[in-house]
Amino acid sequence: MNVQLEINRIDKYLRENLSNERYLHSIRVMQKAMLYAKIYNQNVEKVKITALAHDIAKEFSKEENEQYILENNLDKNLLLPENKYLIHGYVGADILEKDYHFTKEMGDAIRYHTTARDKMTMLDKIIYLADKTEDGRQYPNIETQRQEALKNINKAIILTLENSISHTKNKGKTINELSIKALTDLKNNQ
């Protein structure tokens, strides 16, 4: 894969197909992910392109998602109402693996950037955390999460997951099982 060529293609697609707000979020996630990649000695180019592309399908309509899932034989459970916040990661990962030569590892980082998962790779961790801590986000305890991310990525993800789970519970919504498994796994392997 020619990373710079693919970054240019993805950037062009995002500029043309995402709202300005979502595009700027993608740029901020990329910037934060690159910082984390440097701190944790990861491949900056791989992190950069994965982070930039993480929300490529975020603004697809319900109909576009449904059509894509059916035409590409993805899990039809993604169409369930409780998965409406996750679907863009799965559809986006599939598009990126097929059309932009993303590896499965890169696709998985995008699939799970909303929920996290158990046995996360470092790429998973960086994309998840960059999405949650990019500089445009503001919510309780985010500064603590940002500071921890510079020192200990696992602790930062634990804080972020705990915050997210607490917020979800307080809203009376169902907590995604993948997030619970991710939190348990990280706590058990500290």
Contacts in CASP RR format, 6 or more apart in sequence:
PFRMAT RR
TARGET T0000
AUTHOR 0000-0000-0000
METHOD contacts of the structure
MODEL  1
MNVQLEINRIDKYLRENLSNERYLHSIRVMQKAMLYAKIYNQNVEKVKIT
ALAHDIAKEFSKEENEQYILENNLDKNLLLPENKYLIHGYVGADILEKDY
HFTKEMGDAIRYHTTARDKMTMLDKIIYLADKTEDGRQYPNIETQRQEAL
KNINKAIILTLENSISHTKNKGKTINELSIKALTDLKNNQ
1 101 0 8 1.000
3 45 0 8 1.000
3 46 0 8 1.000
3 48 0 8 1.000
3 49 0 8 1.000
6 49 0 8 1.000
6 100 0 8 1.000
6 101 0 8 1.000
7 48 0 8 1.000
7 49 0 8 1.000
7 52 0 8 1.000
9 100 0 8 1.000
10 49 0 8 1.000
10 52 0 8 1.000
10 53 0 8 1.000
10 56 0 8 1.000
10 100 0 8 1.000
11 52 0 8 1.000
13 56 0 8 1.000
14 22 0 8 1.000
14 23 0 8 1.000
14 26 0 8 1.000
14 52 0 8 1.000
14 53 0 8 1.000
14 56 0 8 1.000
15 23 0 8 1.000
17 59 0 8 1.000
18 26 0 8 1.000
18 55 0 8 1.000
18 58 0 8 1.000
18 59 0 8 1.000
19 59 0 8 1.000
22 55 0 8 1.000
22 58 0 8 1.000
22 59 0 8 1.000
25 55 0 8 1.000
25 134 0 8 1.000
25 136 0 8 1.000
26 51 0 8 1.000
26 52 0 8 1.000
26 53 0 8 1.000
26 54 0 8 1.000
26 55 0 8 1.000
27 52 0 8 1.000
28 134 0 8 1.000
28 135 0 8 1.000
28 136 0 8 1.000
29 51 0 8 1.000
29 52 0 8 1.000
29 54 0 8 1.000
29 55 0 8 1.000
29 127 0 8 1.000
29 130 0 8 1.000
29 131 0 8 1.000
29 134 0 8 1.000
30 48 0 8 1.000
30 51 0 8 1.000
30 52 0 8 1.000
30 130 0 8 1.000
31 134 0 8 1.000
31 135 0 8 1.000
32 51 0 8 1.000
32 129 0 8 1.000
32 130 0 8 1.000
32 133 0 8 1.000
32 134 0 8 1.000
32 135 0 8 1.000
33 47 0 8 1.000
33 48 0 8 1.000
33 50 0 8 1.000
33 51 0 8 1.000
33 126 0 8 1.000
33 127 0 8 1.000
33 130 0 8 1.000
34 44 0 8 1.000
34 47 0 8 1.000
34 48 0 8 1.000
34 51 0 8 1.000
36 42 0 8 1.000
36 47 0 8 1.000
36 126 0 8 1.000
36 129 0 8 1.000
36 130 0 8 1.000
36 149 0 8 1.000
36 153 0 8 1.000
37 43 0 8 1.000
37 44 0 8 1.000
37 47 0 8 1.000
37 48 0 8 1.000
37 126 0 8 1.000
38 44 0 8 1.000
39 150 0 8 1.000
40 122 0 8 1.000
40 126 0 8 1.000
40 153 0 8 1.000
42 122 0 8 1.000
42 123 0 8 1.000
42 126 0 8 1.000
46 106 0 8 1.000
46 123 0 8 1.000
47 123 0 8 1.000
47 126 0 8 1.000
47 127 0 8 1.000
49 102 0 8 1.000
49 106 0 8 1.000
50 102 0 8 1.000
50 106 0 8 1.000
50 107 0 8 1.000
50 109 0 8 1.000
50 110 0 8 1.000
50 123 0 8 1.000
50 127 0 8 1.000
51 126 0 8 1.000
51 127 0 8 1.000
51 130 0 8 1.000
51 131 0 8 1.000
53 92 0 8 1.000
53 96 0 8 1.000
53 100 0 8 1.000
53 102 0 8 1.000
53 110 0 8 1.000
54 89 0 8 1.000
54 109 0 8 1.000
54 110 0 8 1.000
54 113 0 8 1.000
54 127 0 8 1.000
54 131 0 8 1.000
55 88 0 8 1.000
55 89 0 8 1.000
56 92 0 8 1.000
56 95 0 8 1.000
56 96 0 8 1.000
56 110 0 8 1.000
57 65 0 8 1.000
57 68 0 8 1.000
57 87 0 8 1.000
57 88 0 8 1.000
57 89 0 8 1.000
57 91 0 8 1.000
57 92 0 8 1.000
57 95 0 8 1.000
58 88 0 8 1.000
58 89 0 8 1.000
60 68 0 8 1.000
60 88 0 8 1.000
60 91 0 8 1.000
62 84 0 8 1.000
65 78 0 8 1.000
65 79 0 8 1.000
65 87 0 8 1.000
65 88 0 8 1.000
65 91 0 8 1.000
66 79 0 8 1.000
68 74 0 8 1.000
68 91 0 8 1.000
68 94 0 8 1.000
68 95 0 8 1.000
69 75 0 8 1.000
69 76 0 8 1.000
69 78 0 8 1.000
69 79 0 8 1.000
69 87 0 8 1.000
69 91 0 8 1.000
70 76 0 8 1.000
72 94 0 8 1.000
74 90 0 8 1.000
74 91 0 8 1.000
74 94 0 8 1.000
75 90 0 8 1.000
77 83 0 8 1.000
78 86 0 8 1.000
78 87 0 8 1.000
78 90 0 8 1.000
78 91 0 8 1.000
79 87 0 8 1.000
82 174 0 8 1.000
85 114 0 8 1.000
86 114 0 8 1.000
86 115 0 8 1.000
86 176 0 8 1.000
88 114 0 8 1.000
89 110 0 8 1.000
89 111 0 8 1.000
89 113 0 8 1.000
89 114 0 8 1.000
90 111 0 8 1.000
92 110 0 8 1.000
93 102 0 8 1.000
93 107 0 8 1.000
93 108 0 8 1.000
93 110 0 8 1.000
93 111 0 8 1.000
96 102 0 8 1.000
96 106 0 8 1.000
96 107 0 8 1.000
96 110 0 8 1.000
97 103 0 8 1.000
97 104 0 8 1.000
97 106 0 8 1.000
97 107 0 8 1.000
102 110 0 8 1.000
105 121 0 8 1.000
105 123 0 8 1.000
106 123 0 8 1.000
108 121 0 8 1.000
108 123 0 8 1.000
108 124 0 8 1.000
109 121 0 8 1.000
109 123 0 8 1.000
109 124 0 8 1.000
109 126 0 8 1.000
109 127 0 8 1.000
109 128 0 8 1.000
110 127 0 8 1.000
112 120 0 8 1.000
112 124 0 8 1.000
112 128 0 8 1.000
112 178 0 8 1.000
113 124 0 8 1.000
113 127 0 8 1.000
113 128 0 8 1.000
113 131 0 8 1.000
114 131 0 8 1.000
115 176 0 8 1.000
115 178 0 8 1.000
115 179 0 8 1.000
115 182 0 8 1.000
116 124 0 8 1.000
116 128 0 8 1.000
116 157 0 8 1.000
116 161 0 8 1.000
116 178 0 8 1.000
116 179 0 8 1.000
116 182 0 8 1.000
116 183 0 8 1.000
117 124 0 8 1.000
117 178 0 8 1.000
117 181 0 8 1.000
117 182 0 8 1.000
118 178 0 8 1.000
118 181 0 8 1.000
118 182 0 8 1.000
118 184 0 8 1.000
118 185 0 8 1.000
119 185 0 8 1.000
120 128 0 8 1.000
120 157 0 8 1.000
120 182 0 8 1.000
120 185 0 8 1.000
120 186 0 8 1.000
122 153 0 8 1.000
125 153 0 8 1.000
125 154 0 8 1.000
125 157 0 8 1.000
126 153 0 8 1.000
128 157 0 8 1.000
128 160 0 8 1.000
129 145 0 8 1.000
129 149 0 8 1.000
129 153 0 8 1.000
129 156 0 8 1.000
129 157 0 8 1.000
129 160 0 8 1.000
132 145 0 8 1.000
132 160 0 8 1.000
132 164 0 8 1.000
133 142 0 8 1.000
133 145 0 8 1.000
133 146 0 8 1.000
133 149 0 8 1.000
133 156 0 8 1.000
133 160 0 8 1.000
139 163 0 8 1.000
139 167 0 8 1.000
140 163 0 8 1.000
141 159 0 8 1.000
141 163 0 8 1.000
144 159 0 8 1.000
145 156 0 8 1.000
145 159 0 8 1.000
145 160 0 8 1.000
145 163 0 8 1.000
146 156 0 8 1.000
148 155 0 8 1.000
148 156 0 8 1.000
148 159 0 8 1.000
149 156 0 8 1.000
154 186 0 8 1.000
154 189 0 8 1.000
154 190 0 8 1.000
155 190 0 8 1.000
157 182 0 8 1.000
157 186 0 8 1.000
158 183 0 8 1.000
158 186 0 8 1.000
158 187 0 8 1.000
158 190 0 8 1.000
161 179 0 8 1.000
161 182 0 8 1.000
161 183 0 8 1.000
161 186 0 8 1.000
162 183 0 8 1.000
164 179 0 8 1.000
165 175 0 8 1.000
165 179 0 8 1.000
165 180 0 8 1.000
165 183 0 8 1.000
168 174 0 8 1.000
168 175 0 8 1.000
169 175 0 8 1.000
END
